Amino acid sequence: MKQCEKGHIYDENAYSACPYCNQAGSAGTRPLDNGGPDFPKTAPLNAGSAPDFPDTLPLDAPEAPKAPARPKKEMSATIALNVNETTGIQPVCGWLVVVEGDHKGESFVIHSEKNAIGRGSQFDVNLSFDKAISKEGDANITYDSRSKKFFVTLAAGKNNVYHNGNLLLTPEELKDYDTLEAGATKLVFRSFCNDEFTY
């Protein structure tokens, strides 16, 4: 790159003389598109600091527009554990695994808050393979993040539900390896959140 007497920078391999100064395009030069008297001139920033390629600054360069200031965010309330609004992920808190009946070995994820057990796609634990399960729902499992405990309660269905072989009549705490029986299905509970870990 070369700088002419008037401060223009040009490629000396492509032009034998400054294409800005020589608008007529004499032999060996090729004027640039839009070249003319309105073309902004440049001036060296630090004359002599880099003789092979001096730093230049356009004299007529427009000032860059400033980005609009971002509004300050207000502090918001704590988001509940059951849904991450950013990703749509419901944190896993435990599992139910079928140990007797159809679909033995199938597992169901237990999330925070209430998890409904019943027959139909509207239930968190959908036991649609067991026709003896109620369409109204047989039980609910709830994880309480404050106490770090799980509880099982009856739902609206008419079926009996058994917790560890005993008829479930009132809310009871659910612990690791406890069993639940509804219809023709028996499930074992395992926790992920507990005294050792919680979100």
Backbone torsions as a table, in degrees:
resi	resn	phi	psi	omega
1	MET	NA	148.5	-177.1
2	LYS	-136.5	151.0	178.1
3	GLN	-116.4	128.8	179.7
4	CYS	-81.7	179.6	-177.2
5	GLU	-63.4	-27.5	-178.1
6	LYS	-90.1	1.7	175.7
7	GLY	97.4	2.1	178.9
8	HIS	-76.4	139.5	176.0
9	ILE	-102.2	131.2	178.5
10	TYR	-147.5	164.4	-178.3
11	ASP	-85.5	110.4	-177.2
12	GLU	-70.6	-16.5	176.0
13	ASN	-77.0	-25.0	-179.6
14	ALA	-96.5	-24.7	-176.0
15	TYR	-131.4	140.1	177.0
16	SER	-84.7	-19.3	177.3
17	ALA	-143.5	169.4	-178.0
18	CYS	-61.0	120.2	-179.7
19	PRO	-72.2	-18.6	179.3
20	TYR	-78.3	-40.9	179.6
21	CYS	-74.9	-35.2	-175.1
22	ASN	-101.2	73.4	-177.3
23	GLN	-68.2	-21.4	-177.9
24	ALA	-72.9	-18.1	178.9
25	GLY	73.6	54.4	179.9
26	SER	-65.7	173.4	-174.8
27	ALA	-53.2	130.9	176.8
28	GLY	86.8	-2.6	178.4
29	THR	-120.6	153.7	177.5
30	ARG	-133.1	111.6	-179.4
31	PRO	-63.8	144.8	177.7
32	LEU	-73.1	156.5	173.5
33	ASP	-62.3	143.9	-179.4
34	ASN	64.8	10.9	177.9
35	GLY	-69.2	139.1	-179.3
36	GLY	173.8	-174.7	-176.7
37	PRO	-65.3	-21.6	-179.9
38	ASP	-83.1	-7.1	-177.5
39	PHE	-63.8	129.3	-175.4
40	PRO	-65.1	135.6	178.2
41	LYS	-84.1	160.0	177.9
42	THR	-122.0	155.6	178.3
43	ALA	-131.8	142.7	180.0
44	PRO	-64.9	139.6	177.7
45	LEU	-78.0	-48.7	-179.6
46	ASN	-129.2	88.8	-176.5
47	ALA	-58.0	129.0	176.0
48	GLY	84.1	-4.9	-178.5
49	SER	-73.0	-32.0	177.0
50	ALA	-141.3	86.7	-172.2
51	PRO	-62.2	-29.1	-179.8
52	ASP	-73.9	-32.0	-178.2
53	PHE	-150.2	83.0	-175.8
54	PRO	-67.6	143.6	174.8
55	ASP	-70.5	138.2	-179.0
56	THR	-131.0	159.2	178.5
57	LEU	-137.1	124.5	177.1
58	PRO	-62.0	132.8	179.9
59	LEU	-73.1	-34.1	-176.6
60	ASP	-100.7	20.7	-177.2
61	ALA	-67.8	129.8	178.2
62	PRO	-70.0	150.9	179.6
63	GLU	-74.2	134.9	-179.0
64	ALA	-65.8	137.3	179.3
65	PRO	-67.4	145.2	-179.7
66	LYS	-82.7	141.1	177.8
67	ALA	-69.2	141.9	178.9
68	PRO	-63.6	144.0	-179.8
69	ALA	-67.1	138.4	178.6
70	ARG	-79.4	138.8	178.2
71	PRO	-68.9	144.9	178.9
72	LYS	-72.9	138.1	-179.5
73	LYS	-85.3	137.0	176.4
74	GLU	-79.3	150.3	174.1
75	MET	-68.1	135.1	-177.9
76	SER	-114.4	169.4	180.0
77	ALA	-70.5	159.3	178.3
78	THR	-64.7	138.0	178.0
79	ILE	-83.5	137.3	179.4
80	ALA	-62.3	152.5	-176.2
81	LEU	-69.4	-26.0	-168.4
82	ASN	-70.0	-23.6	179.0
83	VAL	-139.1	130.0	173.0
84	ASN	-92.4	108.8	-173.1
85	GLU	-66.0	-26.3	-179.6
86	THR	-71.8	-45.7	-174.9
87	THR	-106.5	-15.2	-176.3
88	GLY	78.4	10.2	-178.1
89	ILE	-84.2	132.9	171.4
90	GLN	-98.0	118.2	-176.3
91	PRO	-60.4	136.9	177.0
92	VAL	-75.0	130.1	178.0
93	CYS	-116.3	-18.5	179.9
94	GLY	-179.1	-173.5	-178.3
95	TRP	-143.8	153.0	165.5
96	LEU	-116.4	136.6	179.9
97	VAL	-125.1	131.0	177.6
98	VAL	-72.1	123.5	179.3
99	VAL	-115.0	-16.8	175.4
100	GLU	-143.0	143.2	-178.8
101	GLY	103.9	-174.9	178.0
102	ASP	-62.6	152.5	178.0
103	HIS	64.8	34.3	178.0
104	LYS	-55.9	132.4	-179.4
105	GLY	96.7	-13.5	178.3
106	GLU	-71.0	142.5	-179.3
107	SER	-118.2	154.9	178.8
108	PHE	-130.9	134.4	-178.8
109	VAL	-81.4	136.6	174.2
110	ILE	-105.3	125.4	-179.8
111	HIS	-101.4	177.8	176.4
112	SER	-70.3	165.7	-176.6
113	GLU	66.8	-145.9	-172.2
114	LYS	-92.4	136.4	176.6
115	ASN	-123.5	115.6	-176.4
116	ALA	-88.1	137.9	177.8
117	ILE	-110.6	123.8	-180.0
118	GLY	-172.6	-168.2	-178.9
119	ARG	-111.5	108.3	-179.0
120	GLY	144.9	156.8	-175.2
121	SER	-68.5	-15.6	-179.5
122	GLN	-78.0	-9.2	-177.5
123	PHE	-93.8	144.4	178.0
124	ASP	-65.1	-42.1	175.5
125	VAL	-108.2	96.2	-173.7
126	ASN	-93.2	104.3	-180.0
127	LEU	-99.2	50.3	-175.8
128	SER	-64.9	-17.4	179.1
129	PHE	-74.8	-14.8	-179.0
130	ASP	-107.2	105.1	-176.6
131	LYS	-69.9	-10.6	178.1
132	ALA	-84.1	-10.4	178.9
133	ILE	-76.8	144.1	-176.6
134	SER	-75.3	141.5	174.5
135	LYS	-73.0	-17.7	178.8
136	GLU	-87.1	-9.6	-178.4
137	GLY	98.4	136.5	-176.3
138	ASP	-101.9	-33.7	-176.3
139	ALA	-156.1	166.8	175.6
140	ASN	-130.6	140.0	171.6
141	ILE	-112.8	129.3	-178.1
142	THR	-122.6	133.2	172.3
143	TYR	-102.1	123.8	178.2
144	ASP	-101.0	108.2	-175.5
145	SER	-68.4	-21.5	179.1
146	ARG	-72.3	-46.8	-178.9
147	SER	-90.7	-10.6	-177.0
148	LYS	59.4	40.7	-178.6
149	LYS	-130.3	156.6	175.6
150	PHE	-107.6	147.9	178.4
151	PHE	-135.3	148.9	175.6
152	VAL	-118.6	135.7	179.7
153	THR	-135.0	159.3	175.7
154	LEU	-74.2	152.9	175.5
155	ALA	-113.0	-162.4	-173.2
156	ALA	-77.4	-15.0	-177.2
157	GLY	-63.5	161.6	-176.9
158	LYS	-91.6	-6.6	-177.1
159	ASN	-75.8	149.7	171.1
160	ASN	-75.1	144.6	175.9
161	VAL	-123.9	137.8	-177.9
162	TYR	-116.7	131.1	177.5
163	HIS	-110.7	115.0	-176.5
164	ASN	54.2	37.8	177.1
165	GLY	84.5	-5.5	-179.1
166	ASN	-107.0	142.0	-179.4
167	LEU	-59.9	127.9	180.0
168	LEU	-84.5	117.4	-179.7
169	LEU	-119.5	-31.2	179.8
170	THR	-131.4	163.9	178.3
171	PRO	-57.3	136.8	179.9
172	GLU	-134.6	149.2	177.2
173	GLU	-70.8	139.0	-179.4
174	LEU	-107.8	125.3	-177.0
175	LYS	-120.4	166.6	179.9
176	ASP	-51.7	135.2	178.1
177	TYR	69.5	9.9	170.5
178	ASP	-67.2	151.3	179.0
179	THR	-110.5	149.3	172.4
180	LEU	-127.3	135.8	176.5
181	GLU	-123.7	129.3	175.9
182	ALA	-145.2	134.0	-176.5
183	GLY	60.1	-129.4	179.1
184	ALA	-103.9	17.7	-174.7
185	THR	-115.9	136.0	174.7
186	LYS	-118.5	133.0	-176.9
187	LEU	-124.6	149.3	173.8
188	VAL	-111.6	138.3	-178.9
189	PHE	-99.4	138.5	171.2
190	ARG	-131.2	135.8	179.3
191	SER	-94.5	151.7	169.9
192	PHE	-111.7	-44.0	174.4
193	CYS	-87.4	135.1	-179.0
194	ASN	-165.5	-162.4	179.6
195	ASP	-64.2	-25.5	-179.6
196	GLU	-79.1	-32.4	-175.5
197	PHE	-152.0	140.7	167.7
198	THR	-154.2	162.8	-178.4
199	TYR	-74.7	NA	NA
